[in-house]
Amino acid sequence: MAGAASEVCRVAKAQRGLCVWRESRLFWAGEQRAASQELPRCGESSIVGRQSPSDRTPMAAEDARIYRIRAEFRRCGIYVLVGAIVCFCVAITVTPLVKQFARPKADPGEMMVIMGLAVVAAAVFCLVLRQWCLRVDREGIARRRLWRWYVWPWEAFRSGKIKQDRVLRAYIWPEARWTYRKLLLDMIEESDAKEVDALIKRLWIAPPEGELPEEVTFRVLRTKVRLRADGIDVRRGRTERLYAWKDVERIVIERLERDRRDFVRLRIDLPEKPVEAFVHQGNPNWRGADAETIARWFIRHAPAGRVLTVASSGPPQTRTEAEYRLNDLGRDTHKCRIRMRWVVGIYLAPFLPALFRPMLLIPAVGYGLLGFAHWRILDRHLKRSEAQERELTEWLASQADQVAD
């Protein structure tokens, strides 16, 4: 019996290894179909059984799909690898000259070892980006890093334990292993990310809301804000003042999506100076109560005419919201153009000394390529903002035509 059990275990391991090999072939070939075998599981949670697509899983077994990482991230890995190789070649060329003319006692091996390790690290980084993929099937969403898979089962999305992250199309599962605790759908192409996100929201149940306190306190830099039933208590340094609701001009709650509970920007317009709390790249600039609690408190206690809820994505619901988003995009595009001019000046500056010292031309070119990548990122952001401006302008024009008719 022991020999039979060991033989069964050996066959099961061989089947799992065959599954990984087949999945790798599908990934490298760029195919969008999935293998019929189950994925090897690294998570400890249970996996959904064989239900129909309309029951506990939104997909049938034959509808499994594999999504690769965004092309721009793959190019980023290639740029890093090429840059590391170029720096290694520069070190090989420059180090003997430095030893000959500047530092006769210098050891050229130290620089070679450092640059060699940089090339190895860049190659590993490029391999991780190359191997990364996302599989969506009837069992759930599986993510691969190198050769390891981790499955987020559909049952976990229905359990109310997975919550949304502070960035768009991102989820957090606190019970998962810390290396796989976040699921970032923006790692894949935008159209694919929207498709997977819509699939998740068919089953996803938000965590239950906690009890709302009578008073909420948070601090933005040196400004302490306390929300009370009779108004907003603001303390700046040693100065403290209570603003009644009639003195509050407007409260703007900007969300990433309309159905979210949190916000990415909160602006409280007061007579003297506004208070603005925002989230930048997933990091809030305030301490204290979380965004969900603050937004819920304002919606429940603040006068309805003072609160403006804005969604940064999707079509606007009111003309006031569209005008606010249009003005905000105008400021954003203006700042982006200024940053692009600064990027051009800063990254072209090293070419001036290279005109007098030809040996500085190679690092100047590498620095310039880095600046070009930075400029391209800003350029894509600018084009995206301009496209949103055109959409909002067309929406306002259509609303004006409907009113005229």
N, C-alpha and C positions, 0 to 999 in steps of 0.2 A: 504493500500500500504506500509506503514512504517513497519507493522508487517511482510509482505511478504519479504521486503528487508532485515530485520534483520534475518529472517529465512534462506534466501539465504546466508548471510554472515556466519551464524553459520554453515551451511552445508559445505561451502568452507573451513572454519577453520578446521572442523573435517576431511575433505579429506586431507588437508595438514598434519595434525597430523598423519593420517593413513599412508601417504607417508613416513614420517620420521620413523615411527615404522617399516614399511616394509624394508626400507633401512637399519635400524639398524640390523634387523634379517638377511638380506643378508650379512652384514659385519661380524657379529659375527659368522655366519656359514661358512664364507670363500668362498662363492659362487662368481662366476664371471659373473653371469647374472644380469640384472638390472630390476627394477620394471617399469611397463608401465606408472605410473603416473609421473607428472613433479616434479622436485625438488623444495622445497621452496627456494625462491631467497632472498638473502640479498643485492645484488647489485642493483643499481638504473638504470643501462643501459638496453636497450632493448634486448630481446632475439630473436634469429633467428627463423623464422617461419618454416613451414613444407615443406622445399625444398628437392629435391632429393640429394643423397650423392655427386653427381658431380657438383652441382650448388653452394650453399653457405655453405654447411657443408660436411665434408669428410666422414661422417658416416651415416648409416641408423639407424632407430629407434631400430631395433632388434639387433644392434651391440654394444649397450652400455656395458661398462666394468667398473669394480670397482677395484682399485689398493690399496693395503695396504702399510703401511710404511715398510721400510726395516727391515729385521729380526734383523740385528745388532743394529738398533736403539731401537727396542723393548727389546732386551737383555740389552741394556744400561739402560733403565728405570727400569728393574728388578734388575740390579746390584745396582743402586742408592737406590732403596727401601730396598733391603736386607742390604746394608751398613748402611742406617739410622736406621734400626731396630737393627742391631748389636751394633751400637754406643749407642742406647738407653738402651740396655741391659747392656753394659759396664758401662754406667752412673749409672744405678741402683745398680750395684755391687760395683763400686769404690767409689761413693759419701759417703756412710756410713763410709767406712774406712778412707777417707780423713777427715771427721768430727770427727772421734774418735782419730786419731793419729796426724794429721797436723793442722787442723783448727777447734777447738771445737765450735766456734761461727758461722761457715758457715751454710748457709741455703740450705739444699739439694733440696728444692722445685724449686729453680731458674734453676738448671741444668735440672731437670725433665721437666720443662715447655719448655725450649729451645730445648731439644732433642725431646720432643713430637711434637713441631711445625715442627722440621726438618722431622719427620716421616710423618706428614700430608702433608707437601710440596712435599716430595718424592712420596707419594701416588697420589697426584694430577698430578704430572709430569708423572707418569707411566700411569695414566688414559688418559691424553692428547695424549700420544704416542699410546695408545691402540685404541683410538677412531679416530685418524687421518686417513683419506683415501681420495682418488682421484677418481672422477667419470668422465668418458669421454663418451659423448653421442652426439646425433644430435644437441643439443642446445649449447654445448660448454664443457668447463672443469670446474667442480665444486670441491671445496675442503671443507672438513669438519673438524672443530675443536670442539670437544665435540658434541654438538647438533646443531651447526650453520653451514649453508652452504653459500658459496659465489661462484657465477658463473662468469667465464670468457667466454662470448659468442664468437662464431666464428666470428661474425661481428666485434668485437673489434680487433681481429687479422688481419682482412682485412682493418681496418681503417687507419693503419699506425701510431697509437698512442702507440703501445706496442713496447718496445725496449728490446734488449738482455742485460742481466746483465753481470758483469765482470767475473762470473764463468760459467762453462760449463753447458749447458742445463738449463738455468735460464732466466726468463723474468720479466720485470718491466712494470706495468701499472700505470702511474702517476695519472690517474683519479680515480682509485679505492680507497677504504677506506685504510687508512695507515696500518692497521693490515693485510690486504689482498693484499697489493700492489705488493708483490713478489711471483712468482710462481717458486718453486724449484723442478724440476723433479727428481733430484738426491736423493730426499727423498724416492723414491720407488726403486725397484730392477733395476739394470743396464739395463737388457734386456728390461724391461717394459719402462724405461725412454727413451731409444733409440726409441722404438716404438711410444710413445706419441710425442716425439720431431719430428720424421719424419712426423707424422700426422699434427702437428702444422705448419711445414714448407711448407706443401702443400697449405696453405691459407695465411700464415703470410706475410705481406708486411712491409718492414723495413721503419722506419721514413725517411722523405726526408732529404737529406744532406744539411747542411748549406753552406753559402758562405765561401770559403777558403781564409783566409787573406794572405797578401803578406809576413808577418813575423809572426813567431810563437815563443813564449817564454814559457819556463817551468823551474822549479828549482828542482834538485835532491839533497837533503840535503843542502850542502853549495855550490853546483855547479849550476850556472845559465847558461842555454843554450838558445841561440837565433838563430833561423834558418832563414837565409837570402838567397837571390837568388844567391849571390856570394860565399856562404860558410856557415860555422857554427862558430858562435861567442861563445866562452866558457870563463866564468869568474869563477875562483876558488879563493875565498877570495879577495885579492887585485890584483891578477894577471889576466889579460884578454888577450886573443889571438884569432885572426880570422884564422880559418883553411879553406883554399881553398879546393875545391872539389878534387883536385889532391892529397892533403895531407890526405884526409880521406881514410883509408884503406878499411873498410867495414862497412855496416849498416845492422844489422840483425833485422828483424821484425818477432817475433814469435807470432802466433795466436793460439787460442784454436781450431778453425776450419778454414778451408781454405776459406770459404765464408763469414767470419766475417770481419768487418771493423776495429775493435780495435785490441789491442795486449795485451799479458800478459807479454812480455819481449821485451825490446828494448835495443840493444847494439850498441854503436857507437865506433868503434875502431879508436883511434887517435894515433899519434906518441908517445906522452908522457904517457897518462893514458886514458883508455876507460871510457865512460859514460854509465851507465847501469840504466835503469828505468824498474821496474817490478811491477806486481800486486801479492800480497800475501794474500790469503784467501779473495779475493774481495776488498782489500785495496791497493791503489797505493802508491808508495814511493815517488811520485813527486807531485808538485803543479803547477798550471797553466793550460795550454791547455789540453784538454782531449785526450784520446788515439786515437780516430777516427781522430781528426784533425791532430795530429802529424803524424800518419801513412799515411794519404792522402797527407800531404805536402811532405813527403819524396818520395812517389811514383811519384808525379807529378814533383818535382823540382830536385831531386837527379839524378845523372847519373845512367843509368840502370845497368851498370856493377858493381856499388858499393852496390846495394841493394840486399839482400837475404831475401826472404819471406819464412818462415817456418811455417808449421802447426804441432802442437804437437799431433794431432790425425789423424788417417787415413793413407793410404799409401803415401809415398813420391813421388814427381814428378821428381826429379832430383837426381843424385848421390851426388852432393854437399849437398843437403838438408838431404839426408839419413846419410851421414858421420857426419854432424853437430849434428843431433839428436842422433846418436850413441855415440858421444863423450860427449854430454850433459848427456845422461843416465848413462854413465860410471861414471861421476863425482857425479851424484845423488846417485847411488847405493853405492859408496864409503862413502859418507857422511852419508847415512842411516845406514850402518854397524857400523860406529863409534858411532852414536847416540844410537844404540841398546846396544853396550857395556857399554856406560855411564849409560843407563837406568838400566841395570842389577846391576851395582855397586851402584848407588844411592839408588835404592829401596831395595837392600839387606843390606845396611848399618844399618838400625834400628834393625836388628836381633842380632847384636853384643851386645848392652847393654841388650837385652832381655835375653841373656845367664846368666847374673848376677842378673837381676831383672825380675823374672817370670811375675810380674804384667804388664810389658811392652810388653808381647808377643802378647796380643790381638790387641792393636793398631798397632803393627808391622805387624801382619798378614793382617789387613785392608789396611795398607800402601803398603804391598807387592802385594795385589790383584789389587790395583790401578796401581802399576807398571807393573803388568802382562797385564792389559788392554792396557796400553801405549805401551808395547812391541809388543802386537798383532797388534796394528795399524801400527807400523813401519814395522812389518814383512809382513803384507799384501801389504804395499806400496813397499817394496823391491821385493816381488814376482811379482807384477805388472810391475815394472821397468825391471826386468830380462826377463819377457815374451816379453816386447816391444823390448828389446835388441835382443832376438832371432829372432823376426819377421824382424827387420831391417837387421840383419846379413844374414838371408835367402834371403831377397829382394836384397841385394847387390850381393850375390852369384849368384842369378838368372840373374841379369843384366850382371854380368861378363861372364856367360855361353852364353848369347845371343850375346854378343860382340865377343866371341871366335868363335861361329858358323858362 
